[in-house]
Amino acid sequence: LFAVNNGDAMVFELTLAGTLLASWRLAVNDPEAITWLGGRKFGISDENPSSVFEFELPVGGSPKALAPKPVAMGFVQPPAGENKGVEGLAWVPGAAPSGGRFYAAQEQDPAQIWGLAGNGSDACLEFD
């Protein structure tokens, strides 16, 4: 089980009973959601500006901040206001020619679902 904490910009690996197994610092501003991409790779959204990053989380955690691999940046248009950006993220493998598709949920004003190719080559409004 993996979770993000936006206040500290961290990822936590937990047992189902809630015991902390490992943690990682992230070099992003406001991580809001995490989705598993396979192996030790994860997609993590940053709320504002709306962004999706890929991280590879080494086994056992890391005390130093992990640098992100940008997938898509600033895709919510018009840009979301303060604390109204991307709050949820899901990955659907095999859903696009690029190998998969991200679905990012914008919280409010307006609430929207954005679809993103796994390689960040396109972004489109899927539901509003």
Disulfide bonds with the S-S distance in Angstrom:
none
